Amino acid sequence: MNTTEELKKIISPCISVCKYNSNNYCIGCKRHMNEIFDWYDYTDEMRAAINKDLVDRKVKGYWFEVD
């Protein structure tokens, strides 16, 4: 499988916990409201870059955050 085929398989990081914190970040997937609304308008490369960024993104109220 080549890179283009792999990128076409980029899926949404949504986990159906769709609640926003005061900064408009989803506490379920850590994407900003704009990233969610525009997700399917982005190129596969942009979606892959966002997914990579989500790994280290700190979001207040994140669903899986342990205090």
N, CA, C and O atoms as a CHARMM CRD file, in Angstrom:
* protein
*
  268
    1    1 MET  N      0.85400  -1.17900   0.00000 PROA 1      0.00000
    2    1 MET  CA     0.00000   0.00000   0.00000 PROA 1      0.00000
    3    1 MET  C      0.89400   1.23500   0.00000 PROA 1      0.00000
    4    1 MET  O      1.84300   1.32900   0.77900 PROA 1      0.00000
    5    2 ASN  N      0.58000   2.17900  -0.88300 PROA 2      0.00000
    6    2 ASN  CA     1.40700   3.38200  -0.92800 PROA 2      0.00000
    7    2 ASN  C      0.85900   4.45100   0.01700 PROA 2      0.00000
    8    2 ASN  O     -0.22100   4.30200   0.58800 PROA 2      0.00000
    9    3 THR  N      1.61400   5.51200   0.16600 PROA 3      0.00000
   10    3 THR  CA     1.27100   6.56500   1.12200 PROA 3      0.00000
   11    3 THR  C     -0.07600   7.21000   0.80000 PROA 3      0.00000
   12    3 THR  O     -0.84800   7.51000   1.71100 PROA 3      0.00000
   13    4 THR  N     -0.36400   7.42200  -0.46800 PROA 4      0.00000
   14    4 THR  CA    -1.63700   8.03200  -0.85700 PROA 4      0.00000
   15    4 THR  C     -2.80300   7.17200  -0.41300 PROA 4      0.00000
   16    4 THR  O     -3.78800   7.69200   0.11200 PROA 4      0.00000
   17    5 GLU  N     -2.71300   5.88200  -0.60900 PROA 5      0.00000
   18    5 GLU  CA    -3.78200   4.98400  -0.18700 PROA 5      0.00000
   19    5 GLU  C     -3.94300   5.00100   1.32900 PROA 5      0.00000
   20    5 GLU  O     -5.06200   4.95500   1.83800 PROA 5      0.00000
   21    6 GLU  N     -2.83000   5.06600   2.04400 PROA 6      0.00000
   22    6 GLU  CA    -2.88100   5.11600   3.50200 PROA 6      0.00000
   23    6 GLU  C     -3.54800   6.40400   3.97800 PROA 6      0.00000
   24    6 GLU  O     -4.35500   6.37200   4.90800 PROA 6      0.00000
   25    7 LEU  N     -3.22600   7.53100   3.35900 PROA 7      0.00000
   26    7 LEU  CA    -3.79800   8.81300   3.75800 PROA 7      0.00000
   27    7 LEU  C     -5.30300   8.85500   3.51100 PROA 7      0.00000
   28    7 LEU  O     -6.02900   9.50900   4.25900 PROA 7      0.00000
   29    8 LYS  N     -5.77700   8.17700   2.48900 PROA 8      0.00000
   30    8 LYS  CA    -7.20600   8.15400   2.20300 PROA 8      0.00000
   31    8 LYS  C     -7.97800   7.41800   3.29000 PROA 8      0.00000
   32    8 LYS  O     -9.20400   7.51600   3.35500 PROA 8      0.00000
   33    9 LYS  N     -7.28400   6.69600   4.12900 PROA 9      0.00000
   34    9 LYS  CA    -7.92700   5.96600   5.20600 PROA 9      0.00000
   35    9 LYS  C     -7.95200   6.75400   6.51200 PROA 9      0.00000
   36    9 LYS  O     -8.35500   6.22400   7.54700 PROA 9      0.00000
   37   10 ILE  N     -7.52200   8.02200   6.47100 PROA 10     0.00000
   38   10 ILE  CA    -7.53400   8.86400   7.66900 PROA 10     0.00000
   39   10 ILE  C     -8.98100   9.02300   8.12500 PROA 10     0.00000
   40   10 ILE  O     -9.83000   9.50700   7.37700 PROA 10     0.00000
   41   11 ILE  N     -9.24200   8.61900   9.33200 PROA 11     0.00000
   42   11 ILE  CA   -10.60100   8.72400   9.84600 PROA 11     0.00000
   43   11 ILE  C    -10.67400   9.78100  10.93600 PROA 11     0.00000
   44   11 ILE  O     -9.66400  10.21200  11.49200 PROA 11     0.00000
   45   12 SER  N    -11.87200  10.17000  11.21200 PROA 12     0.00000
   46   12 SER  CA   -12.10900  11.16900  12.25100 PROA 12     0.00000
   47   12 SER  C    -11.74200  10.59300  13.61900 PROA 12     0.00000
   48   12 SER  O    -12.01500   9.42500  13.89300 PROA 12     0.00000
   49   13 PRO  N    -11.12100  11.41100  14.48200 PROA 13     0.00000
   50   13 PRO  CA   -10.79700  10.95400  15.83400 PROA 13     0.00000
   51   13 PRO  C    -11.99300  11.03700  16.78800 PROA 13     0.00000
   52   13 PRO  O    -11.84300  10.81500  17.98900 PROA 13     0.00000
   53   14 CYS  N    -13.16200  11.35200  16.26400 PROA 14     0.00000
   54   14 CYS  CA   -14.35800  11.50700  17.08900 PROA 14     0.00000
   55   14 CYS  C    -14.64600  10.22600  17.86600 PROA 14     0.00000
   56   14 CYS  O    -14.59900   9.12700  17.31400 PROA 14     0.00000
   57   15 ILE  N    -14.94800  10.38500  19.16200 PROA 15     0.00000
   58   15 ILE  CA   -15.32000   9.23600  19.99200 PROA 15     0.00000
   59   15 ILE  C    -16.73500   9.40800  20.54600 PROA 15     0.00000
   60   15 ILE  O    -17.11400   8.74800  21.51400 PROA 15     0.00000
   61   16 SER  N    -17.50700  10.29600  19.93000 PROA 16     0.00000
   62   16 SER  CA   -18.90400  10.55900  20.29700 PROA 16     0.00000
   63   16 SER  C    -19.07500  11.10300  21.71700 PROA 16     0.00000
   64   16 SER  O    -20.09200  10.85800  22.36700 PROA 16     0.00000
   65   17 VAL  N    -18.07500  11.83800  22.18700 PROA 17     0.00000
   66   17 VAL  CA   -18.18200  12.60000  23.43300 PROA 17     0.00000
   67   17 VAL  C    -18.09500  14.05700  22.99200 PROA 17     0.00000
   68   17 VAL  O    -17.04900  14.69300  23.12200 PROA 17     0.00000
   69   18 CYS  N    -19.18100  14.56800  22.48000 PROA 18     0.00000
   70   18 CYS  CA   -19.18100  15.86000  21.79800 PROA 18     0.00000
   71   18 CYS  C    -19.60400  16.98200  22.73200 PROA 18     0.00000
   72   18 CYS  O    -20.74400  17.44600  22.69300 PROA 18     0.00000
   73   19 LYS  N    -18.68200  17.40400  23.55900 PROA 19     0.00000
   74   19 LYS  CA   -18.90400  18.52000  24.47700 PROA 19     0.00000
   75   19 LYS  C    -17.69300  19.43000  24.36400 PROA 19     0.00000
   76   19 LYS  O    -16.55600  18.96700  24.27200 PROA 19     0.00000
   77   20 TYR  N    -17.95600  20.73500  24.37300 PROA 20     0.00000
   78   20 TYR  CA   -16.88800  21.70900  24.20400 PROA 20     0.00000
   79   20 TYR  C    -16.54000  22.37900  25.51800 PROA 20     0.00000
   80   20 TYR  O    -17.41000  22.64000  26.34900 PROA 20     0.00000
   81   21 ASN  N    -15.23600  22.65800  25.69800 PROA 21     0.00000
   82   21 ASN  CA   -14.83000  23.43100  26.87000 PROA 21     0.00000
   83   21 ASN  C    -14.95500  24.91900  26.54800 PROA 21     0.00000
   84   21 ASN  O    -15.41400  25.28500  25.46600 PROA 21     0.00000
   85   22 SER  N    -14.55300  25.76300  27.47000 PROA 22     0.00000
   86   22 SER  CA   -14.71700  27.21200  27.28900 PROA 22     0.00000
   87   22 SER  C    -13.86800  27.78100  26.15500 PROA 22     0.00000
   88   22 SER  O    -14.09900  28.91000  25.72000 PROA 22     0.00000
   89   23 ASN  N    -12.89500  27.02100  25.67300 PROA 23     0.00000
   90   23 ASN  CA   -12.05100  27.47000  24.55800 PROA 23     0.00000
   91   23 ASN  C    -12.47900  26.86500  23.23100 PROA 23     0.00000
   92   23 ASN  O    -11.75400  26.96300  22.24100 PROA 23     0.00000
   93   24 ASN  N    -13.66000  26.23600  23.20000 PROA 24     0.00000
   94   24 ASN  CA   -14.21900  25.61800  21.99500 PROA 24     0.00000
   95   24 ASN  C    -13.44500  24.40700  21.50200 PROA 24     0.00000
   96   24 ASN  O    -13.43100  24.11500  20.30600 PROA 24     0.00000
   97   25 TYR  N    -12.79500  23.69700  22.43400 PROA 25     0.00000
   98   25 TYR  CA   -12.16700  22.42300  22.10700 PROA 25     0.00000
   99   25 TYR  C    -13.06100  21.30700  22.61100 PROA 25     0.00000
  100   25 TYR  O    -13.60200  21.39300  23.71300 PROA 25     0.00000
  101   26 CYS  N    -13.22200  20.26500  21.82000 PROA 26     0.00000
  102   26 CYS  CA   -14.02500  19.12200  22.22900 PROA 26     0.00000
  103   26 CYS  C    -13.26700  18.34600  23.30300 PROA 26     0.00000
  104   26 CYS  O    -12.08500  18.04600  23.13700 PROA 26     0.00000
  105   27 ILE  N    -13.94400  18.02500  24.39600 PROA 27     0.00000
  106   27 ILE  CA   -13.27800  17.28400  25.46000 PROA 27     0.00000
  107   27 ILE  C    -13.18800  15.78800  25.12900 PROA 27     0.00000
  108   27 ILE  O    -12.54500  15.03000  25.85500 PROA 27     0.00000
  109   28 GLY  N    -13.82500  15.36800  24.04500 PROA 28     0.00000
  110   28 GLY  CA   -13.74300  13.96800  23.62600 PROA 28     0.00000
  111   28 GLY  C    -12.57200  13.70700  22.70100 PROA 28     0.00000
  112   28 GLY  O    -11.77000  12.80800  22.95500 PROA 28     0.00000
  113   29 CYS  N    -12.46300  14.48200  21.63200 PROA 29     0.00000
  114   29 CYS  CA   -11.41700  14.21600  20.63100 PROA 29     0.00000
  115   29 CYS  C    -10.29400  15.24400  20.62400 PROA 29     0.00000
  116   29 CYS  O     -9.29700  15.05300  19.92800 PROA 29     0.00000
  117   30 LYS  N    -10.42700  16.31300  21.37100 PROA 30     0.00000
  118   30 LYS  CA    -9.43400  17.38300  21.51000 PROA 30     0.00000
  119   30 LYS  C     -9.32800  18.29100  20.28500 PROA 30     0.00000
  120   30 LYS  O     -8.42500  19.12500  20.21600 PROA 30     0.00000
  121   31 ARG  N    -10.23200  18.14100  19.32100 PROA 31     0.00000
  122   31 ARG  CA   -10.19600  19.04500  18.17500 PROA 31     0.00000
  123   31 ARG  C    -10.94500  20.32500  18.50700 PROA 31     0.00000
  124   31 ARG  O    -11.89300  20.32600  19.29300 PROA 31     0.00000
  125   32 HSD  N    -10.49500  21.42500  17.88800 PROA 32     0.00000
  126   32 HSD  CA   -11.19700  22.69200  18.00900 PROA 32     0.00000
  127   32 HSD  C    -12.48800  22.59200  17.20400 PROA 32     0.00000
  128   32 HSD  O    -12.57300  21.83200  16.23900 PROA 32     0.00000
  129   33 MET  N    -13.47900  23.35900  17.60400 PROA 33     0.00000
  130   33 MET  CA   -14.76500  23.36300  16.93100 PROA 33     0.00000
  131   33 MET  C    -14.61400  23.54800  15.41400 PROA 33     0.00000
  132   33 MET  O    -15.29600  22.88100  14.63600 PROA 33     0.00000
  133   34 ASN  N    -13.73500  24.44000  15.00400 PROA 34     0.00000
  134   34 ASN  CA   -13.51900  24.67900  13.57500 PROA 34     0.00000
  135   34 ASN  C    -12.92900  23.45600  12.87600 PROA 34     0.00000
  136   34 ASN  O    -13.27600  23.16600  11.73000 PROA 34     0.00000
  137   35 GLU  N    -12.04100  22.74200  13.56100 PROA 35     0.00000
  138   35 GLU  CA   -11.46200  21.53400  12.97100 PROA 35     0.00000
  139   35 GLU  C    -12.53200  20.46800  12.76900 PROA 35     0.00000
  140   35 GLU  O    -12.49400  19.71900  11.79300 PROA 35     0.00000
  141   36 ILE  N    -13.48000  20.40500  13.68800 PROA 36     0.00000
  142   36 ILE  CA   -14.56500  19.42700  13.57000 PROA 36     0.00000
  143   36 ILE  C    -15.48400  19.79800  12.42400 PROA 36     0.00000
  144   36 ILE  O    -15.80400  18.95500  11.58500 PROA 36     0.00000
  145   37 PHE  N    -15.91000  21.04800  12.38000 PROA 37     0.00000
  146   37 PHE  CA   -16.83700  21.48500  11.34000 PROA 37     0.00000
  147   37 PHE  C    -16.23600  21.35000   9.94300 PROA 37     0.00000
  148   37 PHE  O    -16.94300  21.01300   8.99200 PROA 37     0.00000
  149   38 ASP  N    -14.94200  21.61100   9.81600 PROA 38     0.00000
  150   38 ASP  CA   -14.29200  21.60000   8.50200 PROA 38     0.00000
  151   38 ASP  C    -13.58900  20.28400   8.16600 PROA 38     0.00000
  152   38 ASP  O    -12.93100  20.19000   7.13000 PROA 38     0.00000
  153   39 TRP  N    -13.71500  19.27600   9.01500 PROA 39     0.00000
  154   39 TRP  CA   -12.94500  18.03500   8.88400 PROA 39     0.00000
  155   39 TRP  C    -12.98600  17.45500   7.47900 PROA 39     0.00000
  156   39 TRP  O    -11.94000  17.12000   6.92300 PROA 39     0.00000
  157   40 TYR  N    -14.16800  17.33100   6.90000 PROA 40     0.00000
  158   40 TYR  CA   -14.27300  16.67900   5.59200 PROA 40     0.00000
  159   40 TYR  C    -13.91500  17.60300   4.43900 PROA 40     0.00000
  160   40 TYR  O    -13.84800  17.15400   3.29500 PROA 40     0.00000
  161   41 ASP  N    -13.68400  18.87700   4.71000 PROA 41     0.00000
  162   41 ASP  CA   -13.19100  19.79900   3.69200 PROA 41     0.00000
  163   41 ASP  C    -11.66800  19.81000   3.64200 PROA 41     0.00000
  164   41 ASP  O    -11.08300  20.28600   2.66900 PROA 41     0.00000
  165   42 TYR  N    -11.02000  19.29000   4.68200 PROA 42     0.00000
  166   42 TYR  CA    -9.56400  19.26000   4.73100 PROA 42     0.00000
  167   42 TYR  C     -9.02600  18.17300   3.81200 PROA 42     0.00000
  168   42 TYR  O     -9.70300  17.19100   3.50800 PROA 42     0.00000
  169   43 THR  N     -7.79100  18.38000   3.38200 PROA 43     0.00000
  170   43 THR  CA    -7.11300  17.33800   2.61700 PROA 43     0.00000
  171   43 THR  C     -6.73000  16.20200   3.57000 PROA 43     0.00000
  172   43 THR  O     -6.70000  16.38300   4.78700 PROA 43     0.00000
  173   44 ASP  N     -6.44100  15.04100   3.00400 PROA 44     0.00000
  174   44 ASP  CA    -5.99600  13.91800   3.82600 PROA 44     0.00000
  175   44 ASP  C     -4.74300  14.28300   4.60900 PROA 44     0.00000
  176   44 ASP  O     -4.57600  13.86200   5.75400 PROA 44     0.00000
  177   45 GLU  N     -3.86400  15.06500   3.99500 PROA 45     0.00000
  178   45 GLU  CA    -2.63100  15.46500   4.66500 PROA 45     0.00000
  179   45 GLU  C     -2.92700  16.34300   5.87700 PROA 45     0.00000
  180   45 GLU  O     -2.29600  16.19800   6.92400 PROA 45     0.00000
  181   46 MET  N     -3.89200  17.25500   5.73000 PROA 46     0.00000
  182   46 MET  CA    -4.26000  18.12000   6.86500 PROA 46     0.00000
  183   46 MET  C     -4.88100  17.30000   7.98400 PROA 46     0.00000
  184   46 MET  O     -4.57800  17.52500   9.15600 PROA 46     0.00000
  185   47 ARG  N     -5.74400  16.35300   7.64200 PROA 47     0.00000
  186   47 ARG  CA    -6.35500  15.51100   8.66700 PROA 47     0.00000
  187   47 ARG  C     -5.29300  14.68800   9.38900 PROA 47     0.00000
  188   47 ARG  O     -5.35400  14.52700  10.60800 PROA 47     0.00000
  189   48 ALA  N     -4.32400  14.17000   8.64500 PROA 48     0.00000
  190   48 ALA  CA    -3.24100  13.40400   9.26700 PROA 48     0.00000
  191   48 ALA  C     -2.42800  14.28700  10.20400 PROA 48     0.00000
  192   48 ALA  O     -2.04300  13.85000  11.28800 PROA 48     0.00000
  193   49 ALA  N     -2.16200  15.53400   9.79400 PROA 49     0.00000
  194   49 ALA  CA    -1.38900  16.46400  10.63400 PROA 49     0.00000
  195   49 ALA  C     -2.15900  16.80100  11.91000 PROA 49     0.00000
  196   49 ALA  O     -1.56700  16.87600  12.98700 PROA 49     0.00000
  197   50 ILE  N     -3.45800  17.00300  11.79800 PROA 50     0.00000
  198   50 ILE  CA    -4.26600  17.28900  12.99100 PROA 50     0.00000
  199   50 ILE  C     -4.24600  16.09000  13.92600 PROA 50     0.00000
  200   50 ILE  O     -4.04900  16.24800  15.13100 PROA 50     0.00000
  201   51 ASN  N     -4.44900  14.89000  13.38300 PROA 51     0.00000
  202   51 ASN  CA    -4.41800  13.68600  14.21600 PROA 51     0.00000
  203   51 ASN  C     -3.08500  13.54700  14.94700 PROA 51     0.00000
  204   51 ASN  O     -3.05000  13.15100  16.11200 PROA 51     0.00000
  205   52 LYS  N     -1.99700  13.87100  14.26300 PROA 52     0.00000
  206   52 LYS  CA    -0.67900  13.79700  14.88900 PROA 52     0.00000
  207   52 LYS  C     -0.56500  14.82000  16.01800 PROA 52     0.00000
  208   52 LYS  O     -0.01000  14.52500  17.07600 PROA 52     0.00000
  209   53 ASP  N     -1.08900  16.01400  15.78900 PROA 53     0.00000
  210   53 ASP  CA    -1.05400  17.07600  16.79400 PROA 53     0.00000
  211   53 ASP  C     -1.89400  16.71900  18.02300 PROA 53     0.00000
  212   53 ASP  O     -1.55300  17.11200  19.13800 PROA 53     0.00000
  213   54 LEU  N     -2.97500  15.98800  17.82800 PROA 54     0.00000
  214   54 LEU  CA    -3.87100  15.64700  18.93400 PROA 54     0.00000
  215   54 LEU  C     -3.19300  14.80800  20.00600 PROA 54     0.00000
  216   54 LEU  O     -3.59500  14.84400  21.16800 PROA 54     0.00000
  217   55 VAL  N     -2.17900  14.05900  19.63000 PROA 55     0.00000
  218   55 VAL  CA    -1.48200  13.19600  20.58500 PROA 55     0.00000
  219   55 VAL  C     -0.94500  14.01300  21.75600 PROA 55     0.00000
  220   55 VAL  O     -1.05700  13.59700  22.90900 PROA 55     0.00000
  221   56 ASP  N     -0.36600  15.16600  21.46500 PROA 56     0.00000
  222   56 ASP  CA     0.24600  16.00000  22.50200 PROA 56     0.00000
  223   56 ASP  C     -0.59500  17.21700  22.89400 PROA 56     0.00000
  224   56 ASP  O     -0.19300  17.98600  23.76700 PROA 56     0.00000
  225   57 ARG  N     -1.75100  17.40000  22.26100 PROA 57     0.00000
  226   57 ARG  CA    -2.57000  18.57300  22.53600 PROA 57     0.00000
  227   57 ARG  C     -3.17400  18.47800  23.93700 PROA 57     0.00000
  228   57 ARG  O     -3.76200  17.46200  24.30700 PROA 57     0.00000
  229   58 LYS  N     -3.02000  19.54500  24.69800 PROA 58     0.00000
  230   58 LYS  CA    -3.59300  19.62800  26.04700 PROA 58     0.00000
  231   58 LYS  C     -4.92600  20.36900  25.95900 PROA 58     0.00000
  232   58 LYS  O     -4.97900  21.50200  25.47900 PROA 58     0.00000
  233   59 VAL  N     -5.98500  19.73800  26.41500 PROA 59     0.00000
  234   59 VAL  CA    -7.31400  20.33500  26.36700 PROA 59     0.00000
  235   59 VAL  C     -7.94000  20.23700  27.75000 PROA 59     0.00000
  236   59 VAL  O     -8.10200  19.14800  28.30100 PROA 59     0.00000
  237   60 LYS  N     -8.28700  21.39300  28.29600 PROA 60     0.00000
  238   60 LYS  CA    -8.91300  21.43200  29.62000 PROA 60     0.00000
  239   60 LYS  C    -10.22900  20.65300  29.58200 PROA 60     0.00000
  240   60 LYS  O    -11.08300  20.89000  28.72800 PROA 60     0.00000
  241   61 GLY  N    -10.37300  19.71900  30.52500 PROA 61     0.00000
  242   61 GLY  CA   -11.57900  18.91600  30.60800 PROA 61     0.00000
  243   61 GLY  C    -11.55100  17.66200  29.76700 PROA 61     0.00000
  244   61 GLY  O    -12.56000  16.96700  29.65600 PROA 61     0.00000
  245   62 TYR  N    -10.38700  17.35500  29.16000 PROA 62     0.00000
  246   62 TYR  CA   -10.27100  16.19300  28.27600 PROA 62     0.00000
  247   62 TYR  C    -10.85100  14.94700  28.92700 PROA 62     0.00000
  248   62 TYR  O    -10.54600  14.65000  30.08200 PROA 62     0.00000
  249   63 TRP  N    -11.67100  14.23000  28.20600 PROA 63     0.00000
  250   63 TRP  CA   -12.43500  13.08100  28.67700 PROA 63     0.00000
  251   63 TRP  C    -11.56700  12.03800  29.38200 PROA 63     0.00000
  252   63 TRP  O    -11.97500  11.50300  30.41300 PROA 63     0.00000
  253   64 PHE  N    -10.37800  11.73700  28.84900 PROA 64     0.00000
  254   64 PHE  CA    -9.53800  10.67800  29.39400 PROA 64     0.00000
  255   64 PHE  C     -8.46800  11.18400  30.34900 PROA 64     0.00000
  256   64 PHE  O     -7.61400  10.42000  30.80000 PROA 64     0.00000
  257   65 GLU  N     -8.51800  12.46000  30.64800 PROA 65     0.00000
  258   65 GLU  CA    -7.50800  13.06900  31.52500 PROA 65     0.00000
  259   65 GLU  C     -7.65300  12.54300  32.95000 PROA 65     0.00000
  260   65 GLU  O     -8.75400  12.47900  33.49800 PROA 65     0.00000
  261   66 VAL  N     -6.53800  12.17600  33.52600 PROA 66     0.00000
  262   66 VAL  CA    -6.54500  11.69900  34.90700 PROA 66     0.00000
  263   66 VAL  C     -5.81500  12.73500  35.77300 PROA 66     0.00000
  264   66 VAL  O     -4.67500  13.09800  35.48400 PROA 66     0.00000
  265   67 ASP  N     -6.46700  13.19600  36.81200 PROA 67     0.00000
  266   67 ASP  CA    -5.84900  14.19600  37.69900 PROA 67     0.00000
  267   67 ASP  C     -4.93200  13.55700  38.70800 PROA 67     0.00000
  268   67 ASP  O     -4.33400  14.25500  39.52700 PROA 67     0.00000
